[in-house]
């Protein structure tokens, strides 16, 4: 029999199997495919941007397609290692200290965007220095394509029925199998829309419309600031991690807000710095 919450939820949970397909004993999950799709689409878009000399300072691209091809491995390692370590340190450290093997149990906790961002930033700095690429330009081209990964990652979260939102009675509420018999905000879809689609379009407008890549670091600032604002907004609809809960009060200030707030200042600083540097070169 359907519960009252089921009747209130106009948007039913699709109940898609988290396992996309299996090859013998090997199970391929949608979450893993989301990472692959995000990286490959981001790589293809980055190659397109890099090939357009007119977008860059002096009308010369600072990075070749071959270098971008090589960077994929560095980026993947930065995202995966940084994302997993970030989740452990930001969200699950006490449990891992009690049982270190939990660090390898990815089914008991996932990935942290802020950790993945840190890992990818380190990878970009090392790769840029090794290949004599202006580091801010590499930051910019990666920032312009990250929303692909964010979009597919949040869709995978929705399919997995994880990271769901707070209780609500809005018409588009969803009853998640893992969220109890309650209608909740589909906050994963909110994030997919804001951090993925909207942020991608905003960045594309700056890249192609305003030629912002000619001011190295500006696109990076737009991305960092845009992601932080989107994440903080969605945190008001998203249920905090059970092991942390709300950090202040009973219904606000989550770890996501704490980690994202400094990013606003960092993004604004990057944009101002880029404009100052561009002005000095005129």
Secondary structure, 3 states (H helix, E strand, C coil): CCCHHHHHCCCCCCCCCCEEEEECCEEEEHHHHHHHHHHHHHHHHHHHHHHCHHHCHHHCCCCCHHHHHHHHHHHHHHHHHHHHHHHHHHHCHHHHHHCHHHHHCHHHCCCCHHHHHHHHHHHHHHHHHHHCCCHHHHHHHHHHHHHHHHHHHHHHHHHHCCCCECECCCCCCEECCCCCCCEECCHHHHHHHHHHHHHHHHHHHHHHHCCHHHCCCHHHHHHHHHHHHHHHHHHCCECCCCCCCCCECCCECCHHHHHHHHHHHHHHHHHHHHHHHHHHCC
